[in-house]
Amino acid sequence: MRHTQLIEKIAKKIVLHLGMALAIALPIQGYAQSFSAVVSPPRFEVAVQPGKTIRHVVEITQASNEKGTYRVYTNDWTIGADGNAVFADELAANSCRPWVSLERRELTIAANAKMRFRFEITPPADAQAIECRFAIMIEGAEQVVKANGAMSFPVSGRVGVVVYAAVGEAAPKLEISPAGTRISEGMIVPVLNIKNTGNAHGRAFGFLKGTDPKGVKFDFSPEPLPILPGQTRAVMLIPQAEGNATIKLTYPINIQGAIEWSESLGSKKTEIDFRFDAPNSAPYSDLNNAPAKAPPVGAGIAPK
């Protein structure tokens, strides 16, 4: 499926943030001294009804010839202004972490072995239609690192498995508008402004058609970044090409097509028909004479 292939490409560009990984469609791995846990899947997007319990399993692999000892706990998280995840041990306002039950709080995994770790989510019977968001943090035992001289300090690595749980009828509602252009990997690409006025996170998917002044056509795909409720994000439209084919975008470009809000069946769509003019910061002649390879999907952004 083209959507899956696109997500896999983006996942290769995921940025590790302070020793925590927040990925899209590939297993995540963290290292700090003897910490060597590989966790899959790295993200859950599930639905749950008030008063009902859902159960899911995280698979943890000890990718080392030594056994691993880990602490497991939950965090609240949000997406910062820089697009990276911001984790918090303290309960956030209206946190749903009290609804979460973990199988255990400490783990010991034999060398090169796997463990299935279970967790449950049980919203109260009177829970409103909201999105419950939390992270399951898997943290290695502290290791003492010696610096120059007599100084030493403890360090540990951890990974975060992100969970989005839509309670009841919670759903995104995306408002999409053109937002000019942005330079990515040496190429000027169109950008959308996407605002989420719903009560659950949304993502933009779809394959769009772009046409330049000479009638040359290009395929574009939006970065499938999460847009949290009440959040507005700039989302680049990435031109698609086979292999390392060179793409030369000439402005103005008209882009048309349907943007889906998720990959699920019955996903809502927004039809767009936007014109992107030559950016004011770069002369039109420069654009016509500056071919470049298509930027790697997701470059410059840390999707979560």
C-alpha positions in Angstrom: 0.0 0.0 0.0 1.4 3.4 -1.0 0.4 4.9 2.4 2.4 2.3 4.3 5.5 2.8 2.0 5.3 6.6 2.6 5.1 6.1 6.4 8.1 3.7 6.3 10.2 6.4 4.5 9.2 9.0 7.0 10.0 6.7 9.9 13.6 6.5 8.8 13.9 10.2 9.5 12.6 10.1 13.1 14.7 12.1 15.5 15.6 10.7 18.9 14.7 13.3 21.6 16.6 13.2 24.9 17.0 9.4 24.6 13.3 8.9 23.9 11.9 7.6 20.6 8.6 8.5 19.2 8.2 6.9 15.8 5.5 6.2 13.1 5.7 2.8 11.6 8.9 1.1 12.5 10.2 -0.5 15.7 12.1 1.9 18.0 15.3 1.3 19.8 17.2 3.1 22.5 20.7 2.8 23.9 22.4 4.0 27.1 25.3 1.8 28.3 23.8 -1.7 28.6 20.3 -0.4 27.6 19.3 -2.3 24.4 15.5 -2.6 24.3 13.7 -2.9 20.9 10.0 -2.0 21.3 7.2 -2.8 18.8 4.8 -1.3 17.9 6.1 2.2 18.7 2.5 3.7 18.5 -1.0 2.6 19.2 -4.1 4.4 17.8 -7.2 2.7 19.3 -10.8 3.3 20.1 -12.5 2.6 23.5 -16.0 3.0 24.9 -16.8 4.6 28.3 -17.0 1.9 31.0 -15.2 -0.7 28.8 -11.7 -2.1 29.0 -9.4 -2.7 26.1 -6.1 -4.6 26.3 -3.1 -4.4 24.1 0.4 -5.9 24.0 3.8 -4.3 23.5 6.6 -6.6 22.5 10.0 -5.9 24.0 13.2 -7.5 22.7 16.5 -7.5 24.6 18.8 -7.0 21.6 22.0 -7.8 23.6 24.0 -10.7 24.8 23.3 -9.5 28.4 20.1 -9.5 30.3 18.2 -6.2 30.6 16.5 -4.7 33.6 13.9 -2.1 33.0 11.4 0.1 34.8 8.0 0.7 33.2 5.7 3.7 33.9 3.4 6.2 32.1 4.0 9.8 31.1 1.8 12.5 29.8 3.1 14.1 26.6 2.4 16.8 24.1 4.0 18.2 20.9 6.2 21.2 21.5 6.5 24.2 19.2 9.5 22.6 17.5 7.5 19.5 16.6 9.2 17.2 19.1 7.5 15.3 21.9 7.6 16.8 25.4 7.1 14.2 28.1 6.1 14.8 31.7 6.1 12.6 34.8 3.6 14.9 36.6 -0.1 14.3 35.9 -1.3 16.9 33.3 -4.7 18.6 33.7 -7.4 16.1 32.8 -4.8 13.4 32.4 -6.2 10.0 31.5 -3.3 8.1 33.0 -5.4 7.0 36.0 -7.4 4.9 33.5 -4.3 2.9 32.5 -3.2 -0.4 34.1 0.3 -1.8 33.5 1.0 -5.5 33.8 4.1 -4.8 35.9 6.4 -2.0 36.9 9.8 -3.8 36.6 11.0 -6.2 33.9 14.0 -8.4 33.6 14.5 -9.8 30.1 17.1 -12.5 29.3 19.7 -12.0 26.7 18.3 -11.9 23.1 14.9 -12.8 24.5 11.4 -11.3 23.9 8.7 -10.4 26.3 5.0 -9.6 25.7 4.0 -6.7 28.0 0.3 -6.0 28.5 -1.5 -2.8 29.4 -5.2 -1.9 29.7 -7.3 1.3 29.3 -10.6 1.6 31.2 -12.3 4.9 30.9 -15.0 5.6 33.5 -18.6 5.0 32.5 -19.3 8.7 32.4 -16.2 9.6 30.4 -16.8 12.3 27.7 -15.8 11.9 24.1 -12.2 12.9 24.2 -8.9 11.5 23.1 -6.8 9.8 25.9 -3.1 10.3 25.1 -0.3 8.9 27.2 3.1 7.2 26.7 4.4 4.0 28.2 8.0 4.6 29.2 10.5 1.8 29.3 13.6 2.9 31.1 16.8 1.0 31.6 18.6 0.6 34.9 21.0 3.5 35.7 24.6 3.1 34.6 27.4 5.1 36.2 29.5 7.0 33.6 32.9 8.3 34.6 34.1 11.6 33.2 37.5 13.2 33.3 39.0 13.2 36.7 37.0 11.8 39.6 33.6 13.0 38.3 31.0 10.4 37.6 27.2 10.6 37.1 24.3 8.2 36.5 22.7 7.9 33.1 19.9 5.7 31.7 18.1 5.3 28.4 14.4 5.1 27.7 11.9 4.7 24.9 8.3 5.9 24.8 5.5 4.0 23.3 2.8 6.5 22.4 -0.9 5.7 22.8 -3.8 7.6 21.3 -7.1 6.2 22.5 -10.3 7.8 21.1 -13.1 7.6 23.7 -16.6 7.3 22.4 -17.2 9.5 19.4 -14.0 11.5 19.6 -12.8 12.5 16.2 -10.6 15.0 14.4 -11.9 17.9 12.4 -9.3 19.4 10.1 -9.4 22.8 8.4 -6.9 23.0 5.5 -5.5 26.1 3.8 -2.4 27.0 1.7 0.5 28.4 3.6 3.1 29.4 1.0 6.3 27.5 0.5 9.3 26.3 2.5 12.8 25.2 1.6 13.4 21.5 2.4 16.7 19.8 1.4 17.5 22.5 -1.1 14.0 22.3 -2.8 11.2 24.8 -2.4 8.0 22.9 -1.6 4.4 23.9 -1.0 3.1 24.0 2.5 -0.4 23.5 4.0 -1.7 25.1 7.2 -3.8 22.5 9.0 -5.9 23.3 12.0 -7.6 20.7 14.1 -10.9 21.9 15.7 -12.0 18.4 16.7 -11.4 16.4 19.9 -9.0 13.8 18.7 -5.7 14.0 16.7 -5.7 13.8 12.9 -3.2 13.2 10.1 -3.3 14.2 6.5 -3.0 11.5 3.9 -3.5 11.3 0.2 -1.9 11.6 -3.2 -2.4 15.0 -4.9 -1.8 16.2 -8.4 0.2 19.3 -9.1 0.5 21.1 -12.4 3.1 23.8 -13.3 2.8 26.6 -15.9 4.0 24.3 -18.7 1.5 21.6 -17.9 4.1 19.3 -16.3 2.4 17.2 -13.7 3.8 16.0 -10.3 2.4 13.8 -7.5 2.5 15.2 -4.0 1.9 13.7 -0.6 1.4 15.6 2.7 3.6 14.6 5.6 1.3 12.5 7.9 2.2 14.4 11.0 -0.2 14.2 14.0 -2.2 17.4 14.6 -3.5 17.4 18.1 -6.9 18.9 19.1 -6.7 22.7 19.1 -3.3 22.6 17.3 -2.3 24.2 14.0 0.7 22.7 12.1 2.5 23.6 8.9 2.6 20.4 6.8 4.8 20.2 3.7 3.6 18.7 0.4 6.4 16.4 -0.7 6.9 15.7 -4.4 7.1 12.0 -5.2 9.6 10.5 -7.6 10.9 7.0 -8.3 14.3 6.3 -6.7 16.7 9.2 -7.0 14.9 10.8 -9.9 15.5 14.6 -10.2 12.5 16.8 -9.7 12.4 20.4 -10.9 9.5 22.4 -9.6 8.5 25.5 -11.5 6.1 28.0 -9.9 3.2 28.8 -9.8 1.9 25.3 -9.1 -1.7 24.3 -8.9 -2.4 21.4 -6.6 -5.7 19.5 -6.5 -7.0 16.3 -4.9 -8.5 14.9 -1.8 -6.8 14.9 1.6 -8.0 12.1 3.9 -7.9 12.7 7.7 -6.8 9.2 8.5 -6.1 5.8 6.9 -9.2 4.1 8.5 -12.2 3.0 6.6 -14.8 5.8 6.4 -12.1 8.5 6.8 -13.3 12.0 6.1 -11.8 13.9 3.2 -11.2 17.5 2.2 -11.0 18.4 -1.5 -8.4 21.0 -2.2 -7.6 23.2 -5.2 -4.8 25.6 -4.2 -2.3 27.7 -6.2 1.2 28.1 -4.8 3.0 31.1 -6.3 6.8 31.7 -6.4 8.0 32.6 -2.9 8.9 36.3 -2.4 12.2 35.3 -0.9 13.5 33.7 -4.1 13.3 35.2 -7.6 11.2 33.3 -10.1 14.2 32.9 -12.4 16.1 31.2 -9.6 13.4 28.6 -9.2 13.4 27.8 -12.9 17.2 27.2 -12.9 17.6 25.3 -9.7 16.7 21.6 -10.2 17.1 19.4 -7.1 16.5 15.9 -6.0 13.3 15.3 -4.2 13.8 15.9 -0.5 13.5 12.8 1.8 10.0 12.6 3.0 9.6 14.1 6.4 13.0 15.9 6.3 13.3 18.7 8.8 10.3 17.7 10.9 10.1 15.2 13.8 6.8 13.5 13.3 5.2 11.7 16.2 
